[in-house]
């Protein structure tokens, strides 16, 4: 079962119930949750050290198709582990060989509605090929 962070608990007045385990299934909240995961360095949150991404491990990878696929699968698996309300279904990838930067736009499918949302561009610096 994924571990949701406290801000995902539903505290809006119109949805408050006797149980605090009721989670919001609002698309904006889900997108925000995934974006927060993508922009948080693993270990950054003191009481939740496993949350986030460890993109530093890709810094010295060669800039190849295999590296792009490895990063995509890593991100997809992390999203699956921490946010089961959505699934990464694909990514648009641009590679800047001169600067050693991979830019990815992830497409996120909201599981409840089936809607697919394109997330903002996410960059990672890696080694050159």
LINHUHU-V918873 format. One record per backbone hydrogen bond with DSSP energy under -1.0 kcal/mol. NH is the residue of the N-H (numbers start at 1). CO is the residue of the C=O. E is the energy in kcal/mol with one decimal. If there is no record, write none. Layout:
# LINHUHU-V918873
<<NH,CO,E> <NH,CO,E>>
This chain:
# LINHUHU-V918873
<<8,5,-2.3> <9,6,-1.9> <10,22,-1.9> <15,12,-1.9> <24,8,-1.3> <30,26,-2.0> <31,27,-2.8> <32,28,-2.3> <33,29,-2.3> <34,30,-2.4> <35,31,-2.7> <36,32,-2.5> <37,33,-1.8> <38,34,-2.5> <39,35,-1.7> <40,37,-1.1> <42,53,-2.4> <43,49,-1.0> <44,41,-2.4> <48,45,-1.9> <51,48,-1.7> <53,40,-2.9> <58,55,-1.8> <59,56,-1.7> <61,58,-1.6> <64,62,-1.8> <68,64,-1.9> <69,65,-2.4> <70,66,-2.4> <71,67,-2.6> <72,68,-2.5> <73,69,-2.5> <74,70,-2.2> <75,71,-2.7> <76,72,-2.7> <77,73,-2.4> <78,74,-2.1> <79,75,-2.6> <80,76,-2.3> <81,77,-2.0> <82,78,-1.8> <83,79,-2.6> <86,83,-1.2> <87,109,-2.1> <89,107,-2.8> <92,105,-2.4> <94,103,-2.6> <96,101,-3.0> <100,96,-1.5> <101,96,-1.7> <102,124,-2.9> <103,94,-3.2> <104,122,-3.1> <105,92,-2.3> <107,90,-2.9> <108,117,-3.4> <109,87,-3.4> <110,115,-3.1> <111,85,-2.3> <114,110,-3.2> <117,108,-3.0> <119,106,-3.2> <122,104,-3.0> <124,102,-2.3> <126,100,-3.5> <127,61,-1.2>>
